[in-house]
Amino acid sequence: KSPDSHLVATDGLQYQQPSITHGRTDIVSLTPWLAPIVWEGTFNPVLLDSVYQKKNISIAVTVFAVGKYIMFMKDFLETAEQHFFVGFRVHVHVFTDRPNEVPKVKMADGRKLSVHSVPNSKRWQEISARRMEMIQKLIEEKLKGDMDYIFCLDVDSKFHGRWGTESLGELVAVIHPGYYRDHRSRFPYERRSASRAYMAPDEGDFYYCGGAFGGLLKEVHQLAQTCRKNFEDDAKEGIEAAWQEESHLNRYMWINKPSKVLSPEYLWQDFKPRNPEILIIRFSGVVKNYNDIRPN
Ligand code: UD2
């Protein structure tokens, strides 16, 4: 049974009365398939934490740091301690070709880190895309029956604000900060119909990030397996989608609608000025010089 079902409140918990007529009016907080879109001000963190504390949930995280990307690991881990599911059981899985360089960061009780060795690759596109295969295998070989939820995050990023139980759901996608005000025909989806990630100009709900997604193990396993297969089948025909696994993830989420959508608060980019509807930045990609850090 999904830990999302049957939310039991703590008797005696005090919190602000909810309203159905007063709230934020500058944003949309429901998709047309009635999944919540999580924005600051649409949820009560105290209430949600108390509900999920009772369930004793556990959250796995995957993060890849191949080659020079190891340099982002320290800030990622340190800020995760401050903001990511504080007070919950969290198990971070680091995939790297430089296991000796993973920084030792002090973690709170109930939180731990495992390091998995992976080969390097000459092409950054391969490194990025092969994450799906490794996520699939990790779930199959290590996590099943042990963890409840999983989030798969880009390493070249930092937490700046709370990312917690409000983000939990069966299948969770994050709206990309770069395109959320654009018409769908301008989203950087894969536009060649020969690819399995193809999206027609009149298709698409939102443009989602490849750098953050998650949900229940079973759902994320299905997603990773499907994206991996489609990526590999494309490769056999000599096609690589415009944004590798991000393109396949977008195709997947178009067909398999996420049960919860996280606003761009959950993956901003440091070089972008903050738009007025962004009341808090929770997680953000750092500014990086691709020429310095990518293998080619
Ligand atoms: C976007 C996506 C990213 C991925 C990529 C397309 C966001 C914010 N980012 O980011 O998730 O979909 O486009 O492929 O949605 N990595 C290494 N070593 C390398 C190269 C990559 O470890 O040499 C890992 C690392 O965890 C990194 C991730 O792959 O965070 C994505 O690569 P990127 O950050 O270079 O891709 P980027 O910023 O273009």
Boltz pocket constraint, residues with backbone or C-beta under 6 A from the ligand:
constraints:
  - pocket:
      binder: B
      contacts: [[A, 63], [A, 64], [A, 65], [A, 66], [A, 67], [A, 68], [A, 69], [A, 95], [A, 124], [A, 125], [A, 127], [A, 128], [A, 129], [A, 153], [A, 154], [A, 155], [A, 156], [A, 208], [A, 209], [A, 210], [A, 211], [A, 212], [A, 243], [A, 244], [A, 245], [A, 246], [A, 267], [A, 285], [A, 293], [A, 294], [A, 295]]
      max_distance: 6.0
